[in-house]
Amino acid sequence: MPTYDYIIIGAGASGMLLADSLAKDPFFASKSILLLEKEAKNKNDRTWCFWERGKGQFDEILFKSWPKVHVAAENLNIKPDIAPYTYKMLRGIDFYEFFITR
């Protein structure tokens, strides 16, 4: 039976980001790490949307981003600039494909 120094259970956002961080850290270069996930991670099962100031670590895999918001009502229709923030949308499938290949 194989043994591992570290086992990460779940390859969702937290598990994949943890595995990616460990892989980049020289301390873990000689360690064996197992990432366990029961799902195939081959479909878009979730979407994350968030506000961010400036560039972020997920910019290259964003599905969409908006520099303005649109507020509308019966007598209101405005699209104010939200700088220095951007509203960003990251699809689960894009996240999985990017981090699985790493």
Summary of the structure (lengths in Angstrom):
residues: 102
radius of gyration: 18.5
end to end distance: 25.8
largest distance: 68.5
contacts: 218
relative contact order: 0.22
helix: 27%
strand: 32%
